[in-house]
Amino acid sequence: MKEGENMFGRKVQKETYDRDELRPVIRSSICTGEKVAGFKELRTGKFTEIMLIRNEEDRKLFLERYDISPSELKTEW
């Protein structure tokens, strides 16, 4: 897979978010293990769901789409 393409060979469209107001987060269920990537508002704590994370490829796609470094992405339970 080339850089900038997803697993289907399509270009990954870059999207932006307000880095001063939002923090990238993966929410993981303790009971089911389901993981959802999204953004948490720093001021209110409100979580906005973006995509389901089923495997490492989904996680990489989320990081690439929003230009997030792996160290920025936190997991919450």
Secondary structure, DSSP 8 states (H G I E B T S, - for coil): --TTB-TTS-B-------TTTEEEEEEE-TTT--EEEEEEETTT--EEEEEEE-SHHHHHHHHHHTT--TTT-EEE-
